Amino acid sequence: METTIETLDGDRVKLTVAVDAAEFDTAVEAAFKRLAREVRLPGFRPGKAPRKILEARIGSGAGRQEALQSALPDYYGRALAELEVDAIDSPEIQITGGAEEGDLTFDAVVPVRPRPALAGHGSLRVEIPAPGVTDEDVDSQLEMLREQQATLETVERPAVDGDQVTIDIDGTHNGEAVDGLTTTDYLYEVGAGAVVPEIDDNLRGSSTGDVVEFDADHPDGEGLLNFRIEVKEVQEKVLPEVDDAFAATASEFDTADELLADLRGRIDAMKRSQAGMLVRDRTAQAVADLVEVDIPESLVEAEIDGRIRDMAMRLHSQGLEFEQYLEAVGTDISALRDEYRESAEVSARVDLGLRAVAEAEGLDADQEDLDSYLQALADQAESDVSTVVEMLTGSGRVLEVRADLRKKAALDWLLERVEIVDEDGNEVDRSILETPEPESEPEPEPAPESEEVVAEAVHDGEAEMGETEAPVGTDTDGEAAETAEEESS
């Protein structure tokens, strides 16, 4: 098979493919064997009629047309892989020769991924919240610990927000008790804002022994709810002092100083990690903003498709069916696609931006990166590297794997140069981008799209391998077995 490529306008290329007559005749032979199973001829069992008999009965053109239908996608796919064409949508194919006899030739006009030119990607500036830990951060976490260790103390005063009141509550609608709003000895926190705000409005200022009655709008707009609440006890929270005894009770530390130091360290590590991720996100967004081309709808749709596949796979792993989930949350696939559309377009623009940076700066992955990446893909697919490579190569998806690595290299290149500042314009320490040293060296994590790529490729490839363990020249539907059967009979 011979292939050539020509660049057209509008982010398209034209492939010209020529398949010699001998190679195409293999596909024609396989096509006649399939037709033999469908055509009933006197004196022959289904699938056993020789090709010459079939040609005389249905014409030689029938097998050739069947071969075109079945083999053309394979020829087209091989051409894409051979020429490393980054196709993003279905091609327009025109047979230019060989429809009746001889060599088969065809043209394929293919939409390809845009390759925008960028300006300014080497001088990006991103702003993030200052990543350092503050006293307020520590106090907030400490207050949560004190709340968890709080005790209740009965008070003889009107209730205020934060107090715990023990109540008997009767909630009715149209004279009938409402489930969940009728109970006794219920411990309620004043100011919690549960159900309707009128509950808190009437409990504020109430004392032990008070009975309050009031109406409130039904949350679902179904008229009025009628409430009668008896206050049986008012208790206030008593927060423990921050001392060594508190530290020993609330944590694994013996002293308050150790607890405070641990809180500060944990918060600092978390904020630095979050800041690093935010820098990556905003850097990617910044380079996406430099992409001044219209995003092809096919790229947006492909991104949406990928997100829906991811969701369906996660739900399935949890024992949930995708359709049942949609029904449970009151939506449908069309509404979900609309919900994803805006962020999918942003992702597609980021993709183009990172690819453009890689091309502009001549970035590529070295063999060591590729080997580690393929090993990670193999581990996730529960296969081996050689099988993954074979499947990716056979399906023409090596291009996608290399693209993932080039985009990673592009983002790393950008992160080495991006200016990072806080809300006040102060420079932020670049060490937030450093990944903490793990105890053992992890394999690089494949991008989600590559996980899908290898999973599909390995699955499809294993099926192909099972079908093609026949002599070269036979078709892939078990024809070799039938041929052997005929020769032995």
Helices and strands as residue ranges (DSSP letters): E 2-8, E 12-19, H 21-38, H 51-58, H 60-83, E 92-97, E 104-111, G 121-123, E 125-127, H 135-148, E 151-154, E 164-173, E 176-189, H 197-203, E 211-217, E 224-238, H 244-250, H 256-289, H 297-317, H 322-328, H 333-360, H 367-380, H 385-394, H 398-417, E 419-421, G 430-433, H 448-467, H 479-488
